[in-house]
Amino acid sequence: MEKKCRGTIHKVVQGDTLYKISKLYGVRLVDVLKENPYVNVYNLQPGDEICVPTEIYEEKEERRYFTARTGESLKSIMEETGTDIGSLIEYNKELLNMRIPLGTIIRIPPENNA
Protein backbone atom coordinates (compact mmCIF):
# COMPACT_ATOMS: atom_id res chain seq x y z
CA MET A 1 0.00 0.00 0.00
CA GLU A 2 1.47 3.34 -1.09
CA LYS A 3 1.62 6.12 1.51
CA LYS A 4 -0.30 9.26 0.51
CA CYS A 5 1.53 12.57 0.74
CA ARG A 6 0.03 14.81 3.42
CA GLY A 7 1.12 18.06 1.82
CA THR A 8 2.77 19.16 -1.40
CA ILE A 9 4.77 17.07 -3.87
CA HIS A 10 8.02 18.87 -4.71
CA LYS A 11 9.75 17.86 -7.94
CA VAL A 12 13.51 18.03 -7.37
CA VAL A 13 15.54 20.36 -9.60
CA GLN A 14 19.32 20.46 -10.02
CA GLY A 15 20.96 21.69 -6.82
CA ASP A 16 18.08 20.84 -4.48
CA THR A 17 18.81 19.38 -1.06
CA LEU A 18 16.26 18.39 1.55
CA TYR A 19 17.47 21.31 3.66
CA LYS A 20 16.96 23.74 0.77
CA ILE A 21 13.51 22.27 0.08
CA SER A 22 12.52 22.58 3.76
CA LYS A 23 13.54 26.27 3.76
CA LEU A 24 11.74 26.89 0.46
CA TYR A 25 8.45 25.70 1.96
CA GLY A 26 9.08 27.05 5.47
CA VAL A 27 8.90 23.66 7.17
CA ARG A 28 11.29 21.86 9.51
CA LEU A 29 13.87 19.57 7.91
CA VAL A 30 12.98 16.81 10.38
CA ASP A 31 9.35 16.89 9.13
CA VAL A 32 10.49 16.52 5.50
CA LEU A 33 12.71 13.60 6.54
CA LYS A 34 9.79 11.92 8.39
CA GLU A 35 7.58 12.15 5.29
CA ASN A 36 10.31 10.71 3.05
CA PRO A 37 11.97 7.89 5.03
CA TYR A 38 13.23 6.01 1.95
CA VAL A 39 14.78 8.96 0.10
CA ASN A 40 18.56 8.81 -0.34
CA VAL A 41 19.41 12.29 0.96
CA TYR A 42 22.90 12.08 -0.56
CA ASN A 43 21.68 11.32 -4.06
CA LEU A 44 18.66 13.51 -4.91
CA GLN A 45 18.13 13.55 -8.66
CA PRO A 46 16.24 16.07 -10.83
CA GLY A 47 12.73 14.73 -11.27
CA ASP A 48 12.63 12.92 -7.89
CA GLU A 49 9.44 13.65 -5.99
CA ILE A 50 9.62 14.72 -2.35
CA CYS A 51 6.59 14.98 -0.07
CA VAL A 52 6.63 18.29 1.81
CA PRO A 53 4.24 18.17 4.79
CA THR A 54 2.31 21.37 4.13
CA GLU A 55 -0.81 22.51 2.37
CA ILE A 56 0.14 26.19 2.52
CA TYR A 57 2.40 26.54 -0.52
CA GLU A 58 1.43 25.46 -4.01
CA GLU A 59 3.92 26.07 -6.76
CA LYS A 60 2.09 27.41 -9.80
CA GLU A 61 4.95 28.91 -11.75
CA GLU A 62 8.56 28.17 -12.50
CA ARG A 63 10.92 28.95 -9.64
CA ARG A 64 13.76 31.42 -9.85
CA TYR A 65 16.69 31.53 -7.44
CA PHE A 66 18.99 34.39 -6.48
CA THR A 67 22.20 33.88 -4.52
CA ALA A 68 23.03 36.94 -2.45
CA ARG A 69 26.53 38.35 -2.81
CA THR A 70 28.55 40.22 -0.21
CA GLY A 71 26.98 43.60 0.50
CA GLU A 72 23.57 42.74 -0.97
CA SER A 73 20.50 44.28 0.63
CA LEU A 74 16.85 43.42 0.27
CA LYS A 75 16.49 46.58 -1.81
CA SER A 76 19.26 45.61 -4.23
CA ILE A 77 17.81 42.09 -4.58
CA MET A 78 14.32 43.50 -5.25
CA GLU A 79 15.72 45.88 -7.88
CA GLU A 80 17.80 43.20 -9.58
CA THR A 81 15.02 40.62 -9.65
CA GLY A 82 12.09 42.97 -10.29
CA THR A 83 10.10 41.85 -7.26
CA ASP A 84 8.71 43.43 -4.09
CA ILE A 85 9.13 42.74 -0.38
CA GLY A 86 5.75 41.01 -0.06
CA SER A 87 6.61 38.51 -2.80
CA LEU A 88 10.06 37.86 -1.36
CA ILE A 89 8.57 37.08 2.04
CA GLU A 90 5.82 34.91 0.50
CA TYR A 91 8.44 32.67 -1.11
CA ASN A 92 11.06 33.00 1.66
CA LYS A 93 9.33 32.77 5.04
CA GLU A 94 12.76 32.68 6.73
CA LEU A 95 13.16 36.40 5.92
CA LEU A 96 10.69 37.08 8.73
CA ASN A 97 13.20 35.61 11.20
CA MET A 98 16.35 37.32 9.91
CA ARG A 99 18.38 38.94 12.66
CA ILE A 100 18.61 42.72 12.66
CA PRO A 101 22.07 44.06 13.58
CA LEU A 102 22.28 45.40 17.14
CA GLY A 103 21.57 49.12 17.30
CA THR A 104 19.67 49.31 13.99
CA ILE A 105 17.00 52.00 14.20
CA ILE A 106 13.73 50.87 12.60
CA ARG A 107 11.22 53.50 11.51
CA ILE A 108 7.64 52.52 12.32
CA PRO A 109 4.73 54.19 10.48
CA PRO A 110 2.13 55.95 12.64
CA GLU A 111 -0.93 53.99 13.66
CA ASN A 112 -4.03 54.43 11.53
CA ASN A 113 -6.58 56.35 13.59
CA ALA A 114 -9.42 55.78 11.14
Backbone as a chain_set.jsonl record, in Angstrom:
{"seq": "MEKKCRGTIHKVVQGDTLYKISKLYGVRLVDVLKENPYVNVYNLQPGDEICVPTEIYEEKEERRYFTARTGESLKSIMEETGTDIGSLIEYNKELLNMRIPLGTIIRIPPENNA", "coords": {"N": [[0.844, -1.184, 0.0], [0.679, 2.139, -0.949], [1.958, 5.064, 0.563], [0.153, 8.012, 1.135], [0.828, 11.37, 0.274], [0.869, 13.874, 2.662], [0.564, 16.739, 2.074], [2.472, 18.779, -0.031], [3.717, 17.828, -3.197], [6.98, 18.002, -4.134], [8.931, 18.53, -6.935], [12.126, 17.6, -7.572], [14.787, 19.752, -8.504], [17.871, 20.49, -10.23], [20.494, 20.888, -7.942], [18.943, 20.975, -5.657], [18.509, 20.251, -2.189], [17.43, 18.393, 0.684], [17.41, 20.091, 2.855], [17.401, 22.63, 1.638], [14.951, 22.461, 0.304], [13.218, 22.249, 2.514], [13.527, 24.807, 3.624], [12.593, 26.363, 1.521], [9.845, 25.833, 1.563], [9.255, 26.563, 4.104], [9.192, 24.764, 6.254], [10.093, 22.399, 8.858], [13.185, 20.644, 8.633], [13.343, 18.089, 9.772], [10.677, 17.265, 9.631], [10.299, 16.999, 6.876], [12.073, 14.911, 6.416], [10.808, 12.866, 7.913], [8.507, 12.445, 6.388], [9.57, 11.335, 4.144], [10.985, 8.732, 4.346], [12.457, 6.855, 2.857], [14.053, 8.116, 1.048], [17.115, 8.74, -0.553], [19.158, 10.851, 0.835], [21.609, 11.762, 0.049], [21.736, 11.552, -2.623], [19.888, 12.982, -4.304], [17.989, 13.377, -7.219], [17.306, 15.287, -10.204], [13.895, 15.528, -10.929], [13.089, 13.642, -9.083], [10.565, 12.996, -6.644], [9.488, 14.653, -3.794], [7.806, 14.536, -0.737], [6.413, 17.214, 0.846], [5.445, 18.198, 3.959], [2.985, 20.081, 4.012], [0.231, 22.219, 3.359], [0.119, 24.73, 2.639], [1.722, 26.052, 0.668], [1.624, 26.208, -2.777], [3.107, 25.464, -5.71], [2.885, 27.272, -8.587], [4.105, 28.428, -10.685], [7.168, 28.587, -12.579], [10.161, 28.283, -10.7], [12.509, 30.742, -9.568], [15.856, 31.429, -8.631], [18.023, 33.297, -6.501], [21.213, 34.081, -5.583], [22.56, 35.631, -2.909], [25.087, 38.126, -2.828], [28.118, 39.362, -1.303], [27.457, 42.221, 0.581], [24.935, 42.659, -0.438], [21.58, 43.888, -0.284], [18.147, 43.8, 0.828], [16.803, 45.614, -0.748], [18.509, 45.923, -3.017], [18.363, 43.349, -4.044], [15.615, 43.183, -4.64], [15.468, 45.156, -6.63], [17.186, 44.084, -8.595], [15.927, 41.685, -9.248], [13.376, 42.412, -9.887], [11.145, 42.326, -8.153], [8.972, 42.55, -5.227], [8.881, 43.361, -1.678], [6.821, 41.965, -0.358], [6.365, 39.737, -2.033], [8.879, 38.51, -1.92], [8.945, 37.725, 0.777], [6.732, 36.013, 0.819], [7.671, 33.814, -0.649], [9.919, 33.189, 0.768], [9.849, 32.495, 3.685], [11.649, 32.485, 5.794], [12.825, 34.97, 5.842], [11.37, 36.523, 7.564], [12.408, 35.913, 10.008], [14.979, 36.845, 10.047], [17.908, 38.116, 11.542], [18.3, 41.322, 12.939], [20.854, 43.705, 12.837], [22.438, 44.658, 15.903], [21.503, 47.669, 17.413], [20.362, 48.821, 15.178], [18.21, 51.227, 13.895], [14.81, 51.233, 13.515], [12.296, 52.51, 11.547], [8.955, 53.141, 12.275], [5.745, 53.207, 10.907], [3.125, 55.642, 11.604], [0.271, 54.819, 13.659], [-2.87, 53.888, 12.233], [-5.542, 55.969, 12.631], [-8.177, 55.674, 11.91]], "CA": [[0.0, 0.0, 0.0], [1.475, 3.344, -1.085], [1.624, 6.117, 1.515], [-0.3, 9.257, 0.506], [1.532, 12.573, 0.74], [0.033, 14.811, 3.415], [1.124, 18.062, 1.819], [2.773, 19.155, -1.396], [4.772, 17.066, -3.867], [8.018, 18.872, -4.715], [9.746, 17.86, -7.942], [13.509, 18.025, -7.373], [15.538, 20.355, -9.604], [19.317, 20.461, -10.018], [20.964, 21.693, -6.82], [18.078, 20.842, -4.481], [18.805, 19.377, -1.06], [16.255, 18.388, 1.554], [17.474, 21.307, 3.665], [16.964, 23.741, 0.772], [13.513, 22.269, 0.08], [12.517, 22.585, 3.759], [13.537, 26.269, 3.757], [11.738, 26.891, 0.458], [8.451, 25.7, 1.964], [9.079, 27.053, 5.468], [8.902, 23.662, 7.173], [11.286, 21.864, 9.507], [13.866, 19.569, 7.909], [12.976, 16.81, 10.378], [9.352, 16.892, 9.126], [10.488, 16.519, 5.498], [12.707, 13.596, 6.542], [9.794, 11.918, 8.387], [7.579, 12.155, 5.292], [10.309, 10.712, 3.046], [11.968, 7.887, 5.026], [13.235, 6.01, 1.954], [14.783, 8.956, 0.103], [18.558, 8.812, -0.344], [19.41, 12.289, 0.961], [22.901, 12.077, -0.556], [21.679, 11.325, -4.06], [18.662, 13.506, -4.915], [18.129, 13.553, -8.663], [16.235, 16.066, -10.829], [12.726, 14.728, -11.267], [12.628, 12.924, -7.895], [9.441, 13.65, -5.985], [9.618, 14.718, -2.346], [6.59, 14.978, -0.066], [6.633, 18.287, 1.814], [4.24, 18.173, 4.79], [2.314, 21.369, 4.135], [-0.813, 22.506, 2.369], [0.143, 26.186, 2.521], [2.4, 26.543, -0.52], [1.435, 25.462, -4.007], [3.919, 26.068, -6.759], [2.093, 27.41, -9.802], [4.949, 28.908, -11.752], [8.556, 28.167, -12.501], [10.918, 28.948, -9.637], [13.762, 31.418, -9.854], [16.691, 31.532, -7.444], [18.991, 34.385, -6.483], [22.197, 33.881, -4.519], [23.032, 36.938, -2.45], [26.528, 38.353, -2.807], [28.553, 40.221, -0.212], [26.982, 43.597, 0.496], [23.569, 42.743, -0.97], [20.503, 44.281, 0.625], [16.847, 43.419, 0.272], [16.49, 46.579, -1.808], [19.261, 45.607, -4.234], [17.812, 42.094, -4.578], [14.32, 43.502, -5.251], [15.72, 45.884, -7.879], [17.802, 43.2, -9.582], [15.016, 40.617, -9.654], [12.092, 42.974, -10.29], [10.102, 41.854, -7.261], [8.711, 43.435, -4.088], [9.128, 42.737, -0.376], [5.752, 41.006, -0.059], [6.613, 38.515, -2.802], [10.064, 37.858, -1.359], [8.574, 37.078, 2.045], [5.82, 34.911, 0.503], [8.442, 32.671, -1.112], [11.064, 32.999, 1.658], [9.332, 32.768, 5.038], [12.76, 32.682, 6.725], [13.156, 36.4, 5.921], [10.693, 37.078, 8.735], [13.202, 35.615, 11.197], [16.355, 37.323, 9.912], [18.378, 38.936, 12.657], [18.605, 42.721, 12.664], [22.069, 44.06, 13.584], [22.28, 45.402, 17.139], [21.566, 49.119, 17.296], [19.67, 49.307, 13.989], [17.005, 51.997, 14.198], [13.732, 50.87, 12.599], [11.22, 53.504, 11.513], [7.638, 52.516, 12.32], [4.732, 54.187, 10.478], [2.134, 55.947, 12.643], [-0.931, 53.988, 13.659], [-4.027, 54.426, 11.532], [-6.58, 56.352, 13.587], [-9.42, 55.78, 11.137]], "C": [[0.885, 1.241, 0.0], [0.998, 4.418, -0.114], [1.248, 7.394, 0.759], [0.438, 10.44, 1.12], [0.539, 13.493, 1.438], [0.618, 16.213, 3.268], [1.294, 18.296, 0.34], [3.867, 18.259, -1.95], [5.719, 18.076, -4.513], [8.823, 18.049, -5.704], [11.159, 18.449, -7.865], [14.078, 18.611, -8.658], [17.015, 20.312, -9.239], [19.707, 21.389, -8.874], [20.105, 21.604, -5.578], [18.704, 19.915, -3.444], [17.549, 19.364, -0.206], [16.239, 19.626, 2.433], [16.949, 22.506, 2.864], [15.455, 23.666, 0.52], [12.733, 22.648, 1.331], [12.447, 24.092, 3.948], [12.614, 26.915, 2.721], [10.271, 26.891, 0.873], [8.189, 26.177, 3.391], [8.674, 25.973, 6.447], [10.209, 23.147, 7.763], [11.861, 20.704, 8.691], [13.452, 18.207, 8.453], [11.606, 16.342, 9.889], [9.427, 16.384, 7.689], [11.102, 15.122, 5.533], [11.696, 12.525, 6.968], [8.843, 11.507, 7.262], [8.244, 11.384, 4.15], [11.383, 9.766, 3.591], [12.863, 7.073, 4.095], [14.022, 6.808, 0.919], [16.27, 8.94, 0.462], [18.949, 10.29, -0.346], [20.726, 12.714, 0.313], [22.887, 11.941, -2.069], [20.349, 11.771, -4.655], [18.928, 13.767, -6.39], [17.011, 14.429, -9.203], [15.112, 15.145, -11.281], [12.224, 13.883, -10.108], [11.481, 13.708, -7.273], [9.572, 13.518, -4.478], [8.289, 15.208, -1.78], [6.96, 16.015, 0.989], [5.353, 18.418, 2.634], [3.639, 19.543, 5.038], [1.257, 21.497, 3.055], [-0.784, 23.987, 2.011], [0.653, 26.654, 1.165], [2.115, 25.637, -1.705], [2.197, 26.176, -5.102], [3.133, 26.087, -8.063], [2.931, 27.89, -10.975], [6.373, 28.423, -11.552], [9.294, 28.963, -11.426], [12.139, 29.642, -10.203], [14.534, 31.481, -8.554], [17.651, 32.699, -7.602], [19.931, 34.116, -5.321], [22.775, 35.237, -4.152], [24.553, 36.978, -2.433], [26.867, 39.258, -1.622], [28.045, 41.636, -0.447], [25.586, 43.752, -0.062], [22.61, 43.198, 0.131], [19.195, 43.78, 0.015], [16.484, 44.349, -0.886], [17.221, 46.224, -3.104], [18.752, 44.308, -4.872], [16.476, 42.355, -5.263], [14.52, 44.215, -6.584], [16.251, 44.959, -8.968], [16.84, 42.132, -10.101], [13.641, 41.121, -10.085], [10.935, 42.483, -9.445], [9.9, 42.845, -6.12], [8.883, 42.656, -2.783], [8.065, 41.7, -0.028], [5.968, 39.676, -0.775], [7.828, 37.771, -2.273], [9.715, 37.096, -0.088], [7.642, 35.897, 1.796], [6.59, 33.653, 0.117], [9.625, 32.334, -0.211], [10.66, 33.337, 3.08], [10.451, 33.033, 6.045], [13.2, 34.142, 6.819], [12.511, 37.052, 7.14], [11.502, 36.883, 10.007], [14.652, 36.075, 11.091], [16.697, 38.242, 11.069], [18.727, 40.336, 12.181], [19.861, 43.071, 13.465], [21.758, 44.93, 14.804], [22.418, 46.893, 16.88], [20.884, 49.69, 16.069], [18.4, 50.026, 14.416], [15.973, 51.702, 13.116], [12.643, 51.932, 12.688], [9.885, 52.778, 11.413], [6.601, 53.546, 11.897], [3.732, 54.451, 11.611], [0.935, 55.029, 12.525], [-2.033, 54.686, 12.892], [-5.105, 54.751, 12.565], [-7.921, 56.517, 12.879], [-10.597, 55.215, 11.876]], "O": [[1.752, 1.379, 0.862], [-0.201, 4.659, 0.023], [1.959, 7.804, -0.158], [0.643, 10.5, 2.332], [-0.499, 13.846, 0.878], [1.107, 16.794, 4.236], [0.385, 18.046, -0.452], [4.838, 17.96, -1.255], [5.306, 18.896, -5.333], [9.341, 16.989, -5.356], [11.354, 19.647, -8.068], [13.893, 18.066, -9.746], [17.368, 20.119, -8.076], [19.293, 22.548, -8.843], [20.501, 22.114, -4.529], [19.347, 18.922, -3.787], [16.691, 20.234, -0.355], [15.169, 20.16, 2.729], [16.149, 23.295, 3.366], [14.768, 24.687, 0.524], [11.693, 23.3, 1.232], [11.42, 24.611, 4.385], [11.936, 27.899, 3.016], [9.537, 27.833, 0.574], [7.043, 26.196, 3.842], [7.9, 26.227, 7.37], [11.29, 23.419, 7.242], [11.122, 19.893, 8.134], [13.234, 17.272, 7.683], [11.39, 15.139, 9.744], [8.711, 15.454, 7.318], [10.698, 14.246, 4.768], [11.718, 11.409, 6.45], [8.423, 10.352, 7.194], [7.556, 10.841, 3.286], [12.568, 9.971, 3.329], [13.936, 6.64, 4.514], [14.601, 6.223, 0.003], [16.64, 9.103, 1.625], [19.057, 10.906, -1.406], [20.934, 13.9, 0.056], [23.898, 12.184, -2.729], [19.739, 11.03, -5.425], [19.968, 14.314, -6.757], [15.879, 14.341, -8.726], [15.344, 14.123, -11.927], [11.073, 13.445, -10.117], [11.434, 14.935, -7.366], [9.743, 12.42, -3.949], [7.714, 16.176, -2.278], [7.726, 15.731, 1.91], [4.293, 18.713, 2.083], [3.763, 20.101, 6.128], [1.392, 20.938, 1.967], [-1.566, 24.447, 1.179], [0.074, 27.563, 0.57], [2.343, 24.429, -1.637], [1.957, 27.35, -5.382], [2.76, 25.036, -8.583], [2.517, 27.773, -12.128], [6.731, 27.915, -10.49], [9.075, 30.163, -11.267], [12.729, 29.195, -11.187], [13.935, 31.577, -7.482], [18.042, 33.043, -8.718], [19.481, 33.942, -4.188], [23.398, 35.905, -4.976], [25.216, 36.005, -2.074], [25.974, 39.849, -1.015], [28.187, 42.183, -1.54], [25.088, 44.874, -0.156], [22.814, 42.922, 1.313], [19.143, 43.391, -1.151], [15.919, 43.908, -1.887], [16.614, 46.226, -4.175], [18.717, 44.187, -6.097], [16.218, 41.82, -6.341], [13.828, 43.919, -7.557], [15.824, 45.035, -10.12], [16.928, 41.722, -11.258], [12.828, 40.348, -10.592], [9.847, 42.247, -9.97], [10.584, 43.866, -6.055], [9.014, 41.432, -2.795], [8.387, 40.658, 0.543], [5.776, 38.612, -0.187], [7.818, 36.543, -2.186], [10.14, 35.956, 0.098], [7.742, 34.881, 2.484], [6.211, 32.549, 0.508], [10.27, 31.302, -0.401], [11.084, 34.358, 3.621], [10.236, 33.725, 7.04], [13.879, 34.517, 7.775], [13.041, 38.02, 7.685], [11.305, 37.606, 10.983], [15.471, 35.736, 11.945], [15.874, 39.042, 11.515], [19.372, 40.51, 11.147], [19.93, 42.765, 14.656], [20.917, 45.826, 14.739], [23.35, 47.327, 16.202], [20.82, 50.909, 15.913], [17.61, 49.501, 15.201], [16.239, 51.902, 11.93], [12.131, 52.219, 13.77], [9.707, 51.904, 10.565], [6.564, 54.644, 12.452], [3.516, 53.595, 12.469], [0.618, 54.526, 11.447], [-2.129, 55.913, 12.894], [-5.531, 53.863, 13.303], [-8.705, 57.403, 13.219], [-11.715, 55.229, 11.36]]}, "num_chains": 1, "name": "protein.A"}
